C-alpha cells in the first residue's frame, strides 16, 4: 500500500472538483474516450465484522484504491471481483477493475462518495 505524505495531500486539495452526479461524470467520460491512457484501478471493500463493531465507528467500513487486483488471503492469487478473505475480523472483498472515471462513478453510486481522490492506497470511510 502506498502512503501519501501531507504535501501530496495538499496538492490534491487544489485539483478541480469532479462532477457531483453519475450523469455528469458519464457525460465527461463520453466526451473524452481513452482519456485514462489505459490506467486500471481496483477497489477493495474492507469491513470490520468482529465483536466490537461499535468501537470502530465509521472506521470499521472502508474502500481502498489499489493499482493491482486484491489477493486472496489463503492462496495469494489475484482476484478482481469477489471475496478475498477474512483475517483478524476484517472482511475484504474485491469490487472490480475500473478506469479512474468509472471508479469515481462507482464510489458515488454505491457509497455516496463524491469527489474522490483516487490516489493509490487512499481509503474512503463509508
Secondary structure by P-SEA (a helix, b strand, c coil): cccccaaaaaaaaacccccccaaaaaaaaaaccccccbbbbbbbbbbbcccccccccccccbbbbbcccccccccccccccccccccccbbbbbcccccaaaaaaaaaaccccccccccccccccc
